Amino acid sequence: MKRVVVLGSTGSIGTQTLDVIRNLPGEFEVVGLGAGRNSRLLAEQINEFQPRAAALAEQEDLSRLKRELSPQDKLDLDWGIEGMKNLAAMPEADLVVIAVTGVAGIHPTFTALSAGKNVALANKETLVAAGQLVMDLATRKSKALLPVDSEHSAVWQCLYGYSFDQLEKIILTASGGPFRSANSVDLEKVTVEMALKHPNWNMGSKITIDSATLMNKGLEVIEAKWLFGVDYAQIDVVVHPQSIIHSAVEFKDGSVIAQMGLPDMRLPIQYALTFPQRVPGPAPRLDWTKLPKLTFEAPDTSKFPSLLLAYEAGKTGGTMPAVLNAANETAVYAFLQKRITFLGIPTVVEKVMEKHASINNPDLGEIMEADLWARATAGEFLRF
């Protein structure tokens, strides 16, 4: 039985991770759960999975959690970043699932790898901001960093059994989001409610907005660079509205292998949890006779400049990807609060990047300082 810690257990990926575990009785033991502020759902998860420890993001939520727990629940409770790090380092854990949103995932990832844990990573920001440091640590500790994102899981599955020196190119597919066919005038009128209606996936609000701007795909480009050790020139993005092909790889002989399936995050989650085994799971099956027409097109970076900004940040390297990510997070939350327009998101990101002097080969402290600087600088632009 594999013992698992799930950080971000009440979010979209976290709840689907627990659904996968629920459907594989006897295969996993959940030893730790970490959540944001949803104490009610966390209490329900604790009652069901009976972990040995749990943590919330804020101390003030602990008392509410305790009131919602059953009297028979005996477990260690903690809060904040230290609470999440303690869960990540639990001696009992074999695998730590990092499903928290934002840079909050960086420290638990470092802690888990440092403690000798394999990590199933669903947090984009960790590799975007600190990819070199994370991959170096995983190599030193001889621990696996298992991608949970559907696109990177697809690439991983396509490459399994092949050496990376046989790889020519990675093709990351993008749905194009809800505004793929919109013109520039339409984009000026986009509301928060419109942007939160993703055509294919059920995700959290931040990642859904990132999908609409194509920043999500830009962050995945940077992730792919670190996960698979390729140059940015070897990573292509192709818009595939049906989201049936989740990504593909092209080998040096010209052959292309693609991973396909109906849009369901439980499939890549289960692959990361059970690797190298493939076991029956809850993901729906493809009916080849009922598949829609599969179409592909180049992304329109004139309408969605966030993708180009991500490539630029990745190629610049150093602290620039952390700045890209932090500025984008700040701008996205401002949009969700209806303080800026949809088109204002990449504008803020570009302004912050232009103002930043990137630091080469940064340590974790310098990365986190760049993150804070970018948030403050984005906040200054948002006040105008």
Buried (B, 14 or more C-beta within 10 A) or exposed (E): EBBBBBBBBBBBBBBBBBBBBEBBEEBBBBBBBBBBBBBEBBBBBBEEBBBBBBBBBEEEBBEBBEEBBEEEBEBBBBBBBEBBBBBBBBEEBBBBBBBBBBBBBBBBBBBBBBBEBBBBBBBBBBBBBBBBBBBEBBEEBEBBBBBBBBBBBBBBBBBEEEEEEEBBBBBBBBBBBBBBEBEEEEBEEBEEEBBBEBBBBEBBBBBBBBBBBBBBBBBBBBBBBBBBEBEBEBBBBBBBBBBBBBBBBBBEEEEEBBBBBBBBBBBBBBBBBBBEEEEEBBBEEEEEEEEEEEEEEEBBBEBBBBBBBBBBBBBBBBBBBBBBBBBBBBBBBBBBEEEBBBBBBBBBBBBBBEBBEBBEEBEBEBBBBBBEBBBEBBBEBBEE
